[in-house]
Amino acid sequence: MLAAADTLLNVTVSVGVTLHDGHPDYQRSMQRADQALYQAKRSGRDRVVVC
């Protein structure tokens, strides 16, 4: 929750996390992180999914 000048703002966060497996194609890691992010969003608010 953030408050400034009599305004209250509720903030939620969904996070997708992955570890880079050392493969030279970093896009694989980015795709896994993206999949984890969307899984977190589908699971509800304030979620972290590690893939």
C-alpha positions as a LaTeX table, in Angstrom:
\begin{tabular}{lrrr}
\hline
Residue & $x$ (\AA) & $y$ (\AA) & $z$ (\AA) \\
\hline
Met1 & 0.00 & 0.00 & 0.00 \\
Leu2 & 1.35 & 3.41 & $-0.99$ \\
Ala3 & 0.08 & 6.68 & 0.43 \\
Ala4 & 0.84 & 10.17 & $-0.80$ \\
Ala5 & $-1.04$ & 13.44 & $-0.50$ \\
Asp6 & $-4.21$ & 11.86 & 0.87 \\
Thr7 & $-4.27$ & 9.29 & $-1.95$ \\
Leu8 & $-4.13$ & 5.60 & $-1.17$ \\
Leu9 & $-2.88$ & 3.21 & $-3.84$ \\
Asn10 & $-3.03$ & $-0.56$ & $-3.41$ \\
Val11 & $-0.32$ & $-2.40$ & $-5.36$ \\
Thr12 & $-0.15$ & $-6.10$ & $-6.20$ \\
Val13 & 2.73 & $-7.99$ & $-7.79$ \\
Ser14 & 3.03 & $-11.19$ & $-9.81$ \\
Val15 & 6.56 & $-12.47$ & $-10.51$ \\
Gly16 & 7.97 & $-15.24$ & $-12.68$ \\
Val17 & 11.51 & $-16.41$ & $-11.87$ \\
Thr18 & 13.85 & $-18.88$ & $-13.51$ \\
Leu19 & 17.54 & $-19.74$ & $-13.31$ \\
His20 & 19.71 & $-19.49$ & $-16.39$ \\
Asp21 & 20.86 & $-23.02$ & $-17.19$ \\
Gly22 & 24.05 & $-21.94$ & $-18.97$ \\
His23 & 22.72 & $-22.70$ & $-22.45$ \\
Pro24 & 23.98 & $-20.09$ & $-24.92$ \\
Asp25 & 20.44 & $-19.36$ & $-26.12$ \\
Tyr26 & 19.22 & $-17.02$ & $-23.38$ \\
Gln27 & 15.77 & $-17.01$ & $-25.00$ \\
Arg28 & 15.08 & $-20.39$ & $-23.35$ \\
Ser29 & 15.46 & $-18.78$ & $-19.93$ \\
Met30 & 13.33 & $-15.80$ & $-20.97$ \\
Gln31 & 10.56 & $-18.11$ & $-22.20$ \\
Arg32 & 10.57 & $-20.06$ & $-18.92$ \\
Ala33 & 10.43 & $-16.82$ & $-16.91$ \\
Asp34 & 7.56 & $-15.59$ & $-19.08$ \\
Gln35 & 5.67 & $-18.87$ & $-18.57$ \\
Ala36 & 6.23 & $-18.59$ & $-14.80$ \\
Leu37 & 4.95 & $-15.00$ & $-14.84$ \\
Tyr38 & 1.71 & $-15.95$ & $-16.56$ \\
Gln39 & 1.27 & $-18.90$ & $-14.20$ \\
Ala40 & 1.67 & $-16.48$ & $-11.27$ \\
Lys41 & $-0.92$ & $-14.15$ & $-12.78$ \\
Arg42 & $-3.39$ & $-17.02$ & $-13.24$ \\
Ser43 & $-2.84$ & $-18.09$ & $-9.62$ \\
Gly44 & $-3.97$ & $-14.78$ & $-8.15$ \\
Arg45 & $-2.48$ & $-11.62$ & $-6.73$ \\
Asp46 & 0.85 & $-11.30$ & $-4.98$ \\
Arg47 & 2.33 & $-14.56$ & $-6.29$ \\
Val48 & 5.85 & $-15.66$ & $-7.14$ \\
Val49 & 6.36 & $-18.71$ & $-9.37$ \\
Val50 & 9.81 & $-20.24$ & $-9.77$ \\
Cys51 & 10.28 & $-22.35$ & $-12.86$ \\
\hline
\end{tabular}
